[in-house]
Amino acid sequence: MFDTKTYSSEVNQALCDYLLRLADSSLILGHRLSEWCGHGPILEQDIAMSNLALDLIGQARNWYQLAAQQAGLGQTEDDLAYLRDAPQYRNVLLVEQPNGDFGQTVMRQFLFDAYHYYLLQKLGQSADENIAAIAQKSLKEVTYHLKWSSEWVIRLGDGTEESQRRIQTALNNLWEFTGELSKPDQTDEILHAAGLVPDLRKIQADWQNRVLSVLTEATLQIPTRTWMQKGGKEGIHTEHLGYILAEMQFLQRAYPDCEW
Amino acid sequence: MVTDIWQLLENVHDPEIPVLSVVDLGVIRGVVQTDDGVEVKITPTYSGCPAMNTIAQDIRQCLENAGFAPVKVNMVLSPAWTTDWLSERGKQKLLEYGIAPPVEPLASSKALFGAEPQVSCPQCQSTHTTMLSLFGSTACKALYRCEDCLEPFDYFKCLR
């Protein structure tokens, strides 16, 4: 599907790792959202979360296909999604956190969408045509995701006492997982130097503006705690990821190479 | 010959909105005929659109039935599909089918969320409508209700 470019082995290795980060974050969040299917608080929002899940899983497929081709090891998107174990997954910790109540799902979605939106906007200008194409396509969908989650954060935050209590609790619980979103590591640095991906520090500024503006309108208290979790991008996960994979990969593990 | 293929593709329909052909939908990005067969390039409306596999299969079958072989259907992502690729005829067909076609968003004071479209009811044409949900029965639609005739309806949302 893609005409891939050839890079030095250092850049290519970093690129394959980076593509997995993008793919894994979308897949895991998509899987989490799909857990709501049939359990949403009202029909319209049940359908909305399934739609978000569908977009994210579609985006993940595109990133996996590109990652597989770029690695040149003869793997397919399915090998990458179904046959890697938790330490090989590169998603950010935020997306693997449990759904909790609707407030927690909405807050997790909002914190991720705001990051995802600005990241895709910049990746759309990547010097790599394939990255730019997938990012430009995904951004159109994520614009709707961010609109949806922002509206719900405001509605629940500036809502009843109970809805505010719940979404404030969600914000307090999830805040420590937002640090790694925009903290660059060696992979980010190598690829940024090659002109393929943006400087994450710039995204941090946009993310913060957006998040603070919505949380303020939602009358929520911004957590003052500054200590942040990290590790997802290097494969060190919270205990939740293993359970997600156990469910998601069951069929391929029980019936290897099964297709339908 | 390539024009014959485009003509044939008018008979391949979107499985989720059968009133639209894949040509009306604007997902055909190119038709190339060589001595080795036919290549049709298609682009997805949404990244996760589950109809794409069926569409690719239907295109292959339609062209093979007409004597073209082998037929290859390849996916391209760039330039990304927007609702501007929907043909005018396609928009008219949507309206007749009961789905409000995409409209240009109007500038709005709710700057945080961008502009809001003014969607007309496909049944009674009233502009007195309310969005029930940004996400509807398929990825490309939102759910609305007409406040005059009270009918709920699908809106094919504007993608830019």
Interface residues (C-beta under 8 A of the other chain):
Chain A: M1 E44 Q45 I47 A48 S50 N51 L52 L54 D55 L56 I57 G58 Q59 R61 N62 E129 A132 A133 I134 Q136 K137 S138 K140 E141 T143 Y144 K147 W148 S150 E151 S213 V214 E217
Chain B: P44 Y46 S47 G48 C49 P50 N74 M75 L77 S78 P79 A80 W81 T82 L112 F113 G114 L132 S133 L134 F135 G136 S137 A139 L143 K157 L159 R160
